[in-house]
């Protein structure tokens, strides 16, 4: 068990995204996503289910070509897909990746 205080955790830039992983098991991973003003995350293919929770700010998340605007305290849950993000004024998110297990 671990307590994570997202109000005290700052994220690293995308190039150092592995440092943003706060908790990891074989089944899931929790990371912090800290986007600066006019920040973006380029399109990436996720093989895991994902949940994004906006801690503060507003972010536009594109999932398989469809855009969703998320505001503070909103979340998005998705099956594996292609994702990208952008924000005008900056945003901080918690991202949870849940591994898809074959039956």
Secondary structure, DSSP 8 states (H G I E B T S, - for coil): -----TTS-----GGGGGGGEEEE-SSEEEEEEEE-TT-EEEEEEESSEEEEEEEEEEEEEEETTEEEEEETT-EEEESSEEEEEE-SS-EEEEEEEE-----
